[in-house]
Amino acid sequence: MRAVQVRELKNNPSAALRHAAEDMVVVMNRDRPSALLLSFDEEMLRKPGVSTALATALFRDGSLSLARAAKVAQMTLVDFMQNLSRLGIPVVRGTSEDAEKELETLKTWLSN
């Protein structure tokens, strides 16, 4: 295991990523552990459910768009959307007011 300071990570993130490919890297902030860097190798991502779980968590937290998350999960967009639905994760985000505005826009567009 290796440790890097936050300032080292800011100045040369590629060095920390290279080290993470070999072993875990602890990011230290003011002499306290702040984060842990792990490398995802192809073998790990091919294990059943790993890429899907990662993509699902990143989509749920708003870090990835729906399309990108589906690619990370190595699924079609429809299959990924069905997976999210089974887990109770909304595919579309927004308020009911947003949906009503969108519906009114659609009605206006369709009436022309």
Jmol script that loads the backbone (N, CA, C; Angstrom):
load data "model"
ATOM      1  N   MET A   1       0.853  -1.175   0.000  1.00  0.00           N
ATOM      2  CA  MET A   1       0.000   0.000   0.000  1.00  0.00           C
ATOM      3  C   MET A   1       0.892   1.229   0.000  1.00  0.00           C
ATOM      4  N   ARG A   2       0.433   2.265  -0.664  1.00  0.00           N
ATOM      5  CA  ARG A   2       1.190   3.499  -0.794  1.00  0.00           C
ATOM      6  C   ARG A   2       0.333   4.659  -0.299  1.00  0.00           C
ATOM      7  N   ALA A   3       0.964   5.727   0.118  1.00  0.00           N
ATOM      8  CA  ALA A   3       0.242   6.926   0.552  1.00  0.00           C
ATOM      9  C   ALA A   3       0.733   8.127  -0.242  1.00  0.00           C
ATOM     10  N   VAL A   4      -0.205   9.006  -0.606  1.00  0.00           N
ATOM     11  CA  VAL A   4       0.146  10.267  -1.266  1.00  0.00           C
ATOM     12  C   VAL A   4      -0.592  11.389  -0.558  1.00  0.00           C
ATOM     13  N   GLN A   5       0.010  12.538  -0.558  1.00  0.00           N
ATOM     14  CA  GLN A   5      -0.630  13.719   0.010  1.00  0.00           C
ATOM     15  C   GLN A   5      -1.568  14.332  -1.030  1.00  0.00           C
ATOM     16  N   VAL A   6      -2.566  15.064  -0.595  1.00  0.00           N
ATOM     17  CA  VAL A   6      -3.514  15.699  -1.508  1.00  0.00           C
ATOM     18  C   VAL A   6      -2.780  16.592  -2.495  1.00  0.00           C
ATOM     19  N   ARG A   7      -1.797  17.339  -2.043  1.00  0.00           N
ATOM     20  CA  ARG A   7      -1.071  18.236  -2.947  1.00  0.00           C
ATOM     21  C   ARG A   7      -0.339  17.456  -4.033  1.00  0.00           C
ATOM     22  N   GLU A   8       0.178  16.267  -3.695  1.00  0.00           N
ATOM     23  CA  GLU A   8       0.821  15.424  -4.702  1.00  0.00           C
ATOM     24  C   GLU A   8      -0.207  14.957  -5.722  1.00  0.00           C
ATOM     25  N   LEU A   9      -1.391  14.637  -5.240  1.00  0.00           N
ATOM     26  CA  LEU A   9      -2.457  14.185  -6.122  1.00  0.00           C
ATOM     27  C   LEU A   9      -2.871  15.303  -7.077  1.00  0.00           C
ATOM     28  N   LYS A  10      -2.921  16.530  -6.567  1.00  0.00           N
ATOM     29  CA  LYS A  10      -3.272  17.679  -7.417  1.00  0.00           C
ATOM     30  C   LYS A  10      -2.205  17.919  -8.473  1.00  0.00           C
ATOM     31  N   ASN A  11      -0.924  17.822  -8.070  1.00  0.00           N
ATOM     32  CA  ASN A  11       0.179  18.124  -8.982  1.00  0.00           C
ATOM     33  C   ASN A  11       0.430  17.035 -10.008  1.00  0.00           C
ATOM     34  N   ASN A  12       0.233  15.776  -9.622  1.00  0.00           N
ATOM     35  CA  ASN A  12       0.548  14.685 -10.529  1.00  0.00           C
ATOM     36  C   ASN A  12      -0.410  13.503 -10.301  1.00  0.00           C
ATOM     37  N   PRO A  13      -1.660  13.663 -10.744  1.00  0.00           N
ATOM     38  CA  PRO A  13      -2.629  12.582 -10.512  1.00  0.00           C
ATOM     39  C   PRO A  13      -2.272  11.296 -11.253  1.00  0.00           C
ATOM     40  N   SER A  14      -1.591  11.402 -12.383  1.00  0.00           N
ATOM     41  CA  SER A  14      -1.264  10.185 -13.143  1.00  0.00           C
ATOM     42  C   SER A  14      -0.312   9.274 -12.367  1.00  0.00           C
ATOM     43  N   ALA A  15       0.571   9.848 -11.550  1.00  0.00           N
ATOM     44  CA  ALA A  15       1.477   9.016 -10.748  1.00  0.00           C
ATOM     45  C   ALA A  15       0.676   8.199  -9.735  1.00  0.00           C
ATOM     46  N   ALA A  16      -0.313   8.824  -9.100  1.00  0.00           N
ATOM     47  CA  ALA A  16      -1.140   8.105  -8.131  1.00  0.00           C
ATOM     48  C   ALA A  16      -1.940   7.000  -8.822  1.00  0.00           C
ATOM     49  N   LEU A  17      -2.427   7.275 -10.024  1.00  0.00           N
ATOM     50  CA  LEU A  17      -3.175   6.251 -10.763  1.00  0.00           C
ATOM     51  C   LEU A  17      -2.277   5.087 -11.168  1.00  0.00           C
ATOM     52  N   ARG A  18      -1.034   5.376 -11.540  1.00  0.00           N
ATOM     53  CA  ARG A  18      -0.087   4.296 -11.863  1.00  0.00           C
ATOM     54  C   ARG A  18       0.166   3.428 -10.639  1.00  0.00           C
ATOM     55  N   HIS A  19       0.351   4.063  -9.493  1.00  0.00           N
ATOM     56  CA  HIS A  19       0.569   3.312  -8.252  1.00  0.00           C
ATOM     57  C   HIS A  19      -0.672   2.494  -7.894  1.00  0.00           C
ATOM     58  N   ALA A  20      -1.862   3.065  -8.141  1.00  0.00           N
ATOM     59  CA  ALA A  20      -3.106   2.360  -7.820  1.00  0.00           C
ATOM     60  C   ALA A  20      -3.269   1.109  -8.683  1.00  0.00           C
ATOM     61  N   ALA A  21      -2.672   1.108  -9.870  1.00  0.00           N
ATOM     62  CA  ALA A  21      -2.740  -0.085 -10.723  1.00  0.00           C
ATOM     63  C   ALA A  21      -1.966  -1.245 -10.102  1.00  0.00           C
ATOM     64  N   GLU A  22      -0.988  -0.931  -9.263  1.00  0.00           N
ATOM     65  CA  GLU A  22      -0.172  -1.958  -8.611  1.00  0.00           C
ATOM     66  C   GLU A  22      -0.723  -2.357  -7.243  1.00  0.00           C
ATOM     67  N   ASP A  23      -1.231  -1.373  -6.491  1.00  0.00           N
ATOM     68  CA  ASP A  23      -1.720  -1.618  -5.140  1.00  0.00           C
ATOM     69  C   ASP A  23      -2.604  -0.450  -4.718  1.00  0.00           C
ATOM     70  N   MET A  24      -3.287  -0.577  -3.593  1.00  0.00           N
ATOM     71  CA  MET A  24      -4.130   0.504  -3.094  1.00  0.00           C
ATOM     72  C   MET A  24      -3.282   1.722  -2.738  1.00  0.00           C
ATOM     73  N   VAL A  25      -3.857   2.903  -2.941  1.00  0.00           N
ATOM     74  CA  VAL A  25      -3.187   4.155  -2.602  1.00  0.00           C
ATOM     75  C   VAL A  25      -4.094   4.923  -1.645  1.00  0.00           C
ATOM     76  N   VAL A  26      -3.546   5.290  -0.503  1.00  0.00           N
ATOM     77  CA  VAL A  26      -4.282   6.088   0.473  1.00  0.00           C
ATOM     78  C   VAL A  26      -3.932   7.550   0.235  1.00  0.00           C
ATOM     79  N   VAL A  27      -4.956   8.379   0.092  1.00  0.00           N
ATOM     80  CA  VAL A  27      -4.756   9.814  -0.080  1.00  0.00           C
ATOM     81  C   VAL A  27      -4.834  10.452   1.298  1.00  0.00           C
ATOM     82  N   MET A  28      -3.774  11.144   1.659  1.00  0.00           N
ATOM     83  CA  MET A  28      -3.689  11.764   2.980  1.00  0.00           C
ATOM     84  C   MET A  28      -3.962  13.263   2.863  1.00  0.00           C
ATOM     85  N   ASN A  29      -4.732  13.773   3.813  1.00  0.00           N
ATOM     86  CA  ASN A  29      -5.004  15.204   3.883  1.00  0.00           C
ATOM     87  C   ASN A  29      -4.655  15.670   5.290  1.00  0.00           C
ATOM     88  N   ARG A  30      -3.599  16.459   5.383  1.00  0.00           N
ATOM     89  CA  ARG A  30      -3.109  16.940   6.688  1.00  0.00           C
ATOM     90  C   ARG A  30      -2.827  15.767   7.629  1.00  0.00           C
ATOM     91  N   ASP A  31      -2.116  14.799   7.112  1.00  0.00           N
ATOM     92  CA  ASP A  31      -1.690  13.624   7.871  1.00  0.00           C
ATOM     93  C   ASP A  31      -2.836  12.743   8.364  1.00  0.00           C
ATOM     94  N   ARG A  32      -3.981  12.844   7.708  1.00  0.00           N
ATOM     95  CA  ARG A  32      -5.111  11.972   8.027  1.00  0.00           C
ATOM     96  C   ARG A  32      -5.579  11.302   6.744  1.00  0.00           C
ATOM     97  N   PRO A  33      -5.897  10.022   6.793  1.00  0.00           N
ATOM     98  CA  PRO A  33      -6.417   9.346   5.599  1.00  0.00           C
ATOM     99  C   PRO A  33      -7.719  10.001   5.142  1.00  0.00           C
ATOM    100  N   SER A  34      -7.779  10.320   3.862  1.00  0.00           N
ATOM    101  CA  SER A  34      -8.937  11.015   3.325  1.00  0.00           C
ATOM    102  C   SER A  34      -9.680  10.201   2.268  1.00  0.00           C
ATOM    103  N   ALA A  35      -8.942   9.413   1.489  1.00  0.00           N
ATOM    104  CA  ALA A  35      -9.569   8.630   0.414  1.00  0.00           C
ATOM    105  C   ALA A  35      -8.702   7.428   0.093  1.00  0.00           C
ATOM    106  N   LEU A  36      -9.290   6.517  -0.633  1.00  0.00           N
ATOM    107  CA  LEU A  36      -8.580   5.319  -1.045  1.00  0.00           C
ATOM    108  C   LEU A  36      -8.751   5.160  -2.549  1.00  0.00           C
ATOM    109  N   LEU A  37      -7.650   5.007  -3.275  1.00  0.00           N
ATOM    110  CA  LEU A  37      -7.695   4.795  -4.720  1.00  0.00           C
ATOM    111  C   LEU A  37      -7.503   3.312  -5.014  1.00  0.00           C
ATOM    112  N   LEU A  38      -8.411   2.771  -5.813  1.00  0.00           N
ATOM    113  CA  LEU A  38      -8.319   1.385  -6.255  1.00  0.00           C
ATOM    114  C   LEU A  38      -8.382   1.369  -7.765  1.00  0.00           C
ATOM    115  N   SER A  39      -7.674   0.467  -8.354  1.00  0.00           N
ATOM    116  CA  SER A  39      -7.697   0.330  -9.802  1.00  0.00           C
ATOM    117  C   SER A  39      -8.688  -0.754 -10.197  1.00  0.00           C
ATOM    118  N   PHE A  40      -9.511  -0.456 -11.192  1.00  0.00           N
ATOM    119  CA  PHE A  40     -10.410  -1.455 -11.753  1.00  0.00           C
ATOM    120  C   PHE A  40      -9.741  -2.041 -12.982  1.00  0.00           C
ATOM    121  N   ASP A  41      -9.315  -3.284 -12.882  1.00  0.00           N
ATOM    122  CA  ASP A  41      -8.746  -3.915 -14.064  1.00  0.00           C
ATOM    123  C   ASP A  41      -9.864  -4.599 -14.842  1.00  0.00           C
ATOM    124  N   GLU A  42      -9.571  -4.971 -16.062  1.00  0.00           N
ATOM    125  CA  GLU A  42     -10.580  -5.584 -16.929  1.00  0.00           C
ATOM    126  C   GLU A  42     -11.154  -6.860 -16.322  1.00  0.00           C
ATOM    127  N   GLU A  43     -10.314  -7.632 -15.655  1.00  0.00           N
ATOM    128  CA  GLU A  43     -10.783  -8.883 -15.053  1.00  0.00           C
ATOM    129  C   GLU A  43     -11.839  -8.610 -13.982  1.00  0.00           C
ATOM    130  N   MET A  44     -11.610  -7.598 -13.167  1.00  0.00           N
ATOM    131  CA  MET A  44     -12.557  -7.272 -12.100  1.00  0.00           C
ATOM    132  C   MET A  44     -13.885  -6.807 -12.699  1.00  0.00           C
ATOM    133  N   LEU A  45     -13.817  -5.981 -13.752  1.00  0.00           N
ATOM    134  CA  LEU A  45     -15.043  -5.469 -14.357  1.00  0.00           C
ATOM    135  C   LEU A  45     -15.832  -6.549 -15.094  1.00  0.00           C
ATOM    136  N   ARG A  46     -15.164  -7.646 -15.457  1.00  0.00           N
ATOM    137  CA  ARG A  46     -15.860  -8.737 -16.152  1.00  0.00           C
ATOM    138  C   ARG A  46     -16.577  -9.674 -15.191  1.00  0.00           C
ATOM    139  N   LYS A  47     -16.297  -9.565 -13.903  1.00  0.00           N
ATOM    140  CA  LYS A  47     -16.972 -10.425 -12.934  1.00  0.00           C
ATOM    141  C   LYS A  47     -18.463 -10.087 -12.922  1.00  0.00           C
ATOM    142  N   PRO A  48     -19.315 -11.103 -12.777  1.00  0.00           N
ATOM    143  CA  PRO A  48     -20.760 -10.874 -12.847  1.00  0.00           C
ATOM    144  C   PRO A  48     -21.238  -9.796 -11.881  1.00  0.00           C
ATOM    145  N   GLY A  49     -21.946  -8.812 -12.428  1.00  0.00           N
ATOM    146  CA  GLY A  49     -22.581  -7.785 -11.618  1.00  0.00           C
ATOM    147  C   GLY A  49     -21.732  -6.595 -11.240  1.00  0.00           C
ATOM    148  N   VAL A  50     -20.406  -6.664 -11.390  1.00  0.00           N
ATOM    149  CA  VAL A  50     -19.548  -5.561 -10.932  1.00  0.00           C
ATOM    150  C   VAL A  50     -19.793  -4.304 -11.746  1.00  0.00           C
ATOM    151  N   SER A  51     -19.720  -4.401 -13.075  1.00  0.00           N
ATOM    152  CA  SER A  51     -19.894  -3.201 -13.895  1.00  0.00           C
ATOM    153  C   SER A  51     -21.325  -2.669 -13.788  1.00  0.00           C
ATOM    154  N   THR A  52     -22.303  -3.561 -13.648  1.00  0.00           N
ATOM    155  CA  THR A  52     -23.684  -3.116 -13.506  1.00  0.00           C
ATOM    156  C   THR A  52     -23.886  -2.388 -12.173  1.00  0.00           C
ATOM    157  N   ALA A  53     -23.335  -2.929 -11.105  1.00  0.00           N
ATOM    158  CA  ALA A  53     -23.467  -2.285  -9.791  1.00  0.00           C
ATOM    159  C   ALA A  53     -22.764  -0.929  -9.772  1.00  0.00           C
ATOM    160  N   LEU A  54     -21.593  -0.864 -10.377  1.00  0.00           N
ATOM    161  CA  LEU A  54     -20.851   0.393 -10.437  1.00  0.00           C
ATOM    162  C   LEU A  54     -21.633   1.429 -11.232  1.00  0.00           C
ATOM    163  N   ALA A  55     -22.115   1.054 -12.411  1.00  0.00           N
ATOM    164  CA  ALA A  55     -22.871   1.978 -13.255  1.00  0.00           C
ATOM    165  C   ALA A  55     -24.150   2.433 -12.572  1.00  0.00           C
ATOM    166  N   THR A  56     -24.826   1.514 -11.902  1.00  0.00           N
ATOM    167  CA  THR A  56     -26.073   1.844 -11.209  1.00  0.00           C
ATOM    168  C   THR A  56     -25.820   2.866 -10.106  1.00  0.00           C
ATOM    169  N   ALA A  57     -24.781   2.649  -9.315  1.00  0.00           N
ATOM    170  CA  ALA A  57     -24.464   3.579  -8.225  1.00  0.00           C
ATOM    171  C   ALA A  57     -24.071   4.952  -8.772  1.00  0.00           C
ATOM    172  N   LEU A  58     -23.289   4.977  -9.839  1.00  0.00           N
ATOM    173  CA  LEU A  58     -22.863   6.254 -10.410  1.00  0.00           C
ATOM    174  C   LEU A  58     -24.037   7.007 -11.025  1.00  0.00           C
ATOM    175  N   PHE A  59     -24.968   6.287 -11.655  1.00  0.00           N
ATOM    176  CA  PHE A  59     -26.170   6.942 -12.200  1.00  0.00           C
ATOM    177  C   PHE A  59     -27.044   7.465 -11.065  1.00  0.00           C
ATOM    178  N   ARG A  60     -27.291   6.619 -10.070  1.00  0.00           N
ATOM    179  CA  ARG A  60     -28.147   6.995  -8.937  1.00  0.00           C
ATOM    180  C   ARG A  60     -27.639   8.260  -8.251  1.00  0.00           C
ATOM    181  N   ASP A  61     -26.314   8.377  -8.133  1.00  0.00           N
ATOM    182  CA  ASP A  61     -25.730   9.527  -7.449  1.00  0.00           C
ATOM    183  C   ASP A  61     -25.571  10.739  -8.356  1.00  0.00           C
ATOM    184  N   GLY A  62     -25.939  10.596  -9.636  1.00  0.00           N
ATOM    185  CA  GLY A  62     -25.874  11.729 -10.561  1.00  0.00           C
ATOM    186  C   GLY A  62     -24.511  11.949 -11.184  1.00  0.00           C
ATOM    187  N   SER A  63     -23.602  10.996 -11.044  1.00  0.00           N
ATOM    188  CA  SER A  63     -22.259  11.155 -11.608  1.00  0.00           C
ATOM    189  C   SER A  63     -22.187  10.780 -13.080  1.00  0.00           C
ATOM    190  N   LEU A  64     -23.113   9.931 -13.535  1.00  0.00           N
ATOM    191  CA  LEU A  64     -23.140   9.522 -14.940  1.00  0.00           C
ATOM    192  C   LEU A  64     -24.531   9.717 -15.512  1.00  0.00           C
ATOM    193  N   SER A  65     -24.572  10.065 -16.792  1.00  0.00           N
ATOM    194  CA  SER A  65     -25.848  10.135 -17.491  1.00  0.00           C
ATOM    195  C   SER A  65     -26.376   8.720 -17.689  1.00  0.00           C
ATOM    196  N   LEU A  66     -27.616   8.615 -18.075  1.00  0.00           N
ATOM    197  CA  LEU A  66     -28.232   7.320 -18.308  1.00  0.00           C
ATOM    198  C   LEU A  66     -27.490   6.544 -19.398  1.00  0.00           C
ATOM    199  N   ALA A  67     -27.195   7.214 -20.500  1.00  0.00           N
ATOM    200  CA  ALA A  67     -26.522   6.547 -21.623  1.00  0.00           C
ATOM    201  C   ALA A  67     -25.118   6.087 -21.249  1.00  0.00           C
ATOM    202  N   ARG A  68     -24.373   6.928 -20.554  1.00  0.00           N
ATOM    203  CA  ARG A  68     -23.012   6.535 -20.156  1.00  0.00           C
ATOM    204  C   ARG A  68     -23.036   5.404 -19.144  1.00  0.00           C
ATOM    205  N   ALA A  69     -23.979   5.453 -18.226  1.00  0.00           N
ATOM    206  CA  ALA A  69     -24.084   4.387 -17.232  1.00  0.00           C
ATOM    207  C   ALA A  69     -24.410   3.059 -17.913  1.00  0.00           C
ATOM    208  N   ALA A  70     -25.269   3.097 -18.915  1.00  0.00           N
ATOM    209  CA  ALA A  70     -25.590   1.871 -19.652  1.00  0.00           C
ATOM    210  C   ALA A  70     -24.347   1.308 -20.332  1.00  0.00           C
ATOM    211  N   LYS A  71     -23.503   2.187 -20.866  1.00  0.00           N
ATOM    212  CA  LYS A  71     -22.260   1.730 -21.497  1.00  0.00           C
ATOM    213  C   LYS A  71     -21.324   1.108 -20.470  1.00  0.00           C
ATOM    214  N   VAL A  72     -21.199   1.749 -19.308  1.00  0.00           N
ATOM    215  CA  VAL A  72     -20.347   1.199 -18.252  1.00  0.00           C
ATOM    216  C   VAL A  72     -20.862  -0.172 -17.831  1.00  0.00           C
ATOM    217  N   ALA A  73     -22.180  -0.310 -17.756  1.00  0.00           N
ATOM    218  CA  ALA A  73     -22.788  -1.579 -17.365  1.00  0.00           C
ATOM    219  C   ALA A  73     -22.723  -2.614 -18.481  1.00  0.00           C
ATOM    220  N   GLN A  74     -22.317  -2.183 -19.658  1.00  0.00           N
ATOM    221  CA  GLN A  74     -22.246  -3.059 -20.835  1.00  0.00           C
ATOM    222  C   GLN A  74     -23.622  -3.647 -21.137  1.00  0.00           C
ATOM    223  N   MET A  75     -24.621  -2.763 -21.076  1.00  0.00           N
ATOM    224  CA  MET A  75     -26.007  -3.154 -21.340  1.00  0.00           C
ATOM    225  C   MET A  75     -26.588  -2.207 -22.376  1.00  0.00           C
ATOM    226  N   THR A  76     -27.661  -2.663 -23.037  1.00  0.00           N
ATOM    227  CA  THR A  76     -28.381  -1.738 -23.896  1.00  0.00           C
ATOM    228  C   THR A  76     -29.080  -0.723 -23.002  1.00  0.00           C
ATOM    229  N   LEU A  77     -29.449   0.392 -23.581  1.00  0.00           N
ATOM    230  CA  LEU A  77     -30.120   1.437 -22.811  1.00  0.00           C
ATOM    231  C   LEU A  77     -31.426   0.913 -22.216  1.00  0.00           C
ATOM    232  N   VAL A  78     -32.181   0.169 -22.997  1.00  0.00           N
ATOM    233  CA  VAL A  78     -33.462  -0.376 -22.521  1.00  0.00           C
ATOM    234  C   VAL A  78     -33.242  -1.358 -21.370  1.00  0.00           C
ATOM    235  N   ASP A  79     -32.261  -2.249 -21.522  1.00  0.00           N
ATOM    236  CA  ASP A  79     -31.990  -3.213 -20.446  1.00  0.00           C
ATOM    237  C   ASP A  79     -31.541  -2.510 -19.169  1.00  0.00           C
ATOM    238  N   PHE A  80     -30.719  -1.466 -19.310  1.00  0.00           N
ATOM    239  CA  PHE A  80     -30.256  -0.732 -18.133  1.00  0.00           C
ATOM    240  C   PHE A  80     -31.418  -0.005 -17.468  1.00  0.00           C
ATOM    241  N   MET A  81     -32.300   0.569 -18.262  1.00  0.00           N
ATOM    242  CA  MET A  81     -33.472   1.246 -17.710  1.00  0.00           C
ATOM    243  C   MET A  81     -34.355   0.245 -16.956  1.00  0.00           C
ATOM    244  N   GLN A  82     -34.515  -0.950 -17.494  1.00  0.00           N
ATOM    245  CA  GLN A  82     -35.304  -1.980 -16.811  1.00  0.00           C
ATOM    246  C   GLN A  82     -34.632  -2.398 -15.502  1.00  0.00           C
ATOM    247  N   ASN A  83     -33.304  -2.474 -15.510  1.00  0.00           N
ATOM    248  CA  ASN A  83     -32.565  -2.798 -14.289  1.00  0.00           C
ATOM    249  C   ASN A  83     -32.806  -1.728 -13.221  1.00  0.00           C
ATOM    250  N   LEU A  84     -32.738  -0.464 -13.619  1.00  0.00           N
ATOM    251  CA  LEU A  84     -32.982   0.629 -12.671  1.00  0.00           C
ATOM    252  C   LEU A  84     -34.402   0.549 -12.123  1.00  0.00           C
ATOM    253  N   SER A  85     -35.351   0.259 -13.000  1.00  0.00           N
ATOM    254  CA  SER A  85     -36.751   0.158 -12.582  1.00  0.00           C
ATOM    255  C   SER A  85     -36.941  -0.964 -11.562  1.00  0.00           C
ATOM    256  N   ARG A  86     -36.310  -2.114 -11.802  1.00  0.00           N
ATOM    257  CA  ARG A  86     -36.409  -3.229 -10.844  1.00  0.00           C
ATOM    258  C   ARG A  86     -35.849  -2.840  -9.480  1.00  0.00           C
ATOM    259  N   LEU A  87     -34.841  -1.964  -9.475  1.00  0.00           N
ATOM    260  CA  LEU A  87     -34.216  -1.543  -8.217  1.00  0.00           C
ATOM    261  C   LEU A  87     -34.921  -0.353  -7.572  1.00  0.00           C
ATOM    262  N   GLY A  88     -35.942   0.168  -8.251  1.00  0.00           N
ATOM    263  CA  GLY A  88     -36.685   1.309  -7.712  1.00  0.00           C
ATOM    264  C   GLY A  88     -35.961   2.629  -7.870  1.00  0.00           C
ATOM    265  N   ILE A  89     -35.050   2.708  -8.827  1.00  0.00           N
ATOM    266  CA  ILE A  89     -34.303   3.942  -9.081  1.00  0.00           C
ATOM    267  C   ILE A  89     -34.966   4.666 -10.242  1.00  0.00           C
ATOM    268  N   PRO A  90     -35.423   5.906 -10.040  1.00  0.00           N
ATOM    269  CA  PRO A  90     -36.100   6.614 -11.120  1.00  0.00           C
ATOM    270  C   PRO A  90     -35.150   6.882 -12.295  1.00  0.00           C
ATOM    271  N   VAL A  91     -35.654   6.629 -13.487  1.00  0.00           N
ATOM    272  CA  VAL A  91     -34.872   6.868 -14.703  1.00  0.00           C
ATOM    273  C   VAL A  91     -34.928   8.338 -15.074  1.00  0.00           C
ATOM    274  N   VAL A  92     -36.072   8.950 -14.835  1.00  0.00           N
ATOM    275  CA  VAL A  92     -36.269  10.363 -15.153  1.00  0.00           C
ATOM    276  C   VAL A  92     -36.300  11.132 -13.846  1.00  0.00           C
ATOM    277  N   ARG A  93     -35.530  12.194 -13.822  1.00  0.00           N
ATOM    278  CA  ARG A  93     -35.493  13.023 -12.614  1.00  0.00           C
ATOM    279  C   ARG A  93     -36.260  14.313 -12.876  1.00  0.00           C
ATOM    280  N   GLY A  94     -36.858  14.833 -11.864  1.00  0.00           N
ATOM    281  CA  GLY A  94     -37.572  16.097 -12.001  1.00  0.00           C
ATOM    282  C   GLY A  94     -38.779  16.112 -11.083  1.00  0.00           C
ATOM    283  N   THR A  95     -39.403  17.253 -11.046  1.00  0.00           N
ATOM    284  CA  THR A  95     -40.577  17.425 -10.195  1.00  0.00           C
ATOM    285  C   THR A  95     -41.838  17.228 -11.019  1.00  0.00           C
ATOM    286  N   SER A  96     -42.972  17.159 -10.357  1.00  0.00           N
ATOM    287  CA  SER A  96     -44.242  17.040 -11.079  1.00  0.00           C
ATOM    288  C   SER A  96     -44.509  18.298 -11.891  1.00  0.00           C
ATOM    289  N   GLU A  97     -44.030  19.444 -11.398  1.00  0.00           N
ATOM    290  CA  GLU A  97     -44.188  20.698 -12.146  1.00  0.00           C
ATOM    291  C   GLU A  97     -43.397  20.640 -13.459  1.00  0.00           C
ATOM    292  N   ASP A  98     -42.192  20.063 -13.398  1.00  0.00           N
ATOM    293  CA  ASP A  98     -41.397  19.896 -14.613  1.00  0.00           C
ATOM    294  C   ASP A  98     -42.133  19.015 -15.620  1.00  0.00           C
ATOM    295  N   ALA A  99     -42.727  17.940 -15.133  1.00  0.00           N
ATOM    296  CA  ALA A  99     -43.452  17.017 -16.012  1.00  0.00           C
ATOM    297  C   ALA A  99     -44.658  17.708 -16.642  1.00  0.00           C
ATOM    298  N   GLU A 100     -45.370  18.522 -15.869  1.00  0.00           N
ATOM    299  CA  GLU A 100     -46.526  19.242 -16.403  1.00  0.00           C
ATOM    300  C   GLU A 100     -46.103  20.231 -17.480  1.00  0.00           C
ATOM    301  N   LYS A 101     -44.998  20.935 -17.273  1.00  0.00           N
ATOM    302  CA  LYS A 101     -44.491  21.872 -18.287  1.00  0.00           C
ATOM    303  C   LYS A 101     -44.110  21.128 -19.557  1.00  0.00           C
ATOM    304  N   GLU A 102     -43.450  19.997 -19.399  1.00  0.00           N
ATOM    305  CA  GLU A 102     -43.057  19.195 -20.558  1.00  0.00           C
ATOM    306  C   GLU A 102     -44.286  18.701 -21.316  1.00  0.00           C
ATOM    307  N   LEU A 103     -45.320  18.288 -20.582  1.00  0.00           N
ATOM    308  CA  LEU A 103     -46.545  17.805 -21.200  1.00  0.00           C
ATOM    309  C   LEU A 103     -47.231  18.919 -21.983  1.00  0.00           C
ATOM    310  N   GLU A 104     -47.279  20.126 -21.410  1.00  0.00           N
ATOM    311  CA  GLU A 104     -47.872  21.267 -22.111  1.00  0.00           C
ATOM    312  C   GLU A 104     -47.085  21.598 -23.377  1.00  0.00           C
ATOM    313  N   THR A 105     -45.765  21.541 -23.296  1.00  0.00           N
ATOM    314  CA  THR A 105     -44.928  21.784 -24.477  1.00  0.00           C
ATOM    315  C   THR A 105     -45.203  20.743 -25.543  1.00  0.00           C
ATOM    316  N   LEU A 106     -45.329  19.493 -25.141  1.00  0.00           N
ATOM    317  CA  LEU A 106     -45.616  18.409 -26.082  1.00  0.00           C
ATOM    318  C   LEU A 106     -46.980  18.609 -26.741  1.00  0.00           C
ATOM    319  N   LYS A 107     -47.993  18.969 -25.946  1.00  0.00           N
ATOM    320  CA  LYS A 107     -49.322  19.203 -26.499  1.00  0.00           C
ATOM    321  C   LYS A 107     -49.307  20.333 -27.518  1.00  0.00           C
ATOM    322  N   THR A 108     -48.583  21.405 -27.200  1.00  0.00           N
ATOM    323  CA  THR A 108     -48.461  22.540 -28.123  1.00  0.00           C
ATOM    324  C   THR A 108     -47.769  22.107 -29.411  1.00  0.00           C
ATOM    325  N   TRP A 109     -46.721  21.350 -29.269  1.00  0.00           N
ATOM    326  CA  TRP A 109     -45.961  20.894 -30.417  1.00  0.00           C
ATOM    327  C   TRP A 109     -46.792  19.967 -31.296  1.00  0.00           C
ATOM    328  N   LEU A 110     -47.547  19.063 -30.675  1.00  0.00           N
ATOM    329  CA  LEU A 110     -48.373  18.123 -31.433  1.00  0.00           C
ATOM    330  C   LEU A 110     -49.564  18.787 -32.116  1.00  0.00           C
ATOM    331  N   SER A 111     -50.053  19.877 -31.563  1.00  0.00           N
ATOM    332  CA  SER A 111     -51.221  20.560 -32.149  1.00  0.00           C
ATOM    333  C   SER A 111     -50.843  21.388 -33.386  1.00  0.00           C
ATOM    334  N   ASN A 112     -49.596  21.623 -33.616  1.00  0.00           N
ATOM    335  CA  ASN A 112     -49.166  22.420 -34.799  1.00  0.00           C
ATOM    336  C   ASN A 112     -48.977  21.596 -36.020  1.00  0.00           C
TER     337      ASN A 112
END
end "model"
wireframe off; spacefill off
backbone 0.3
color backbone group
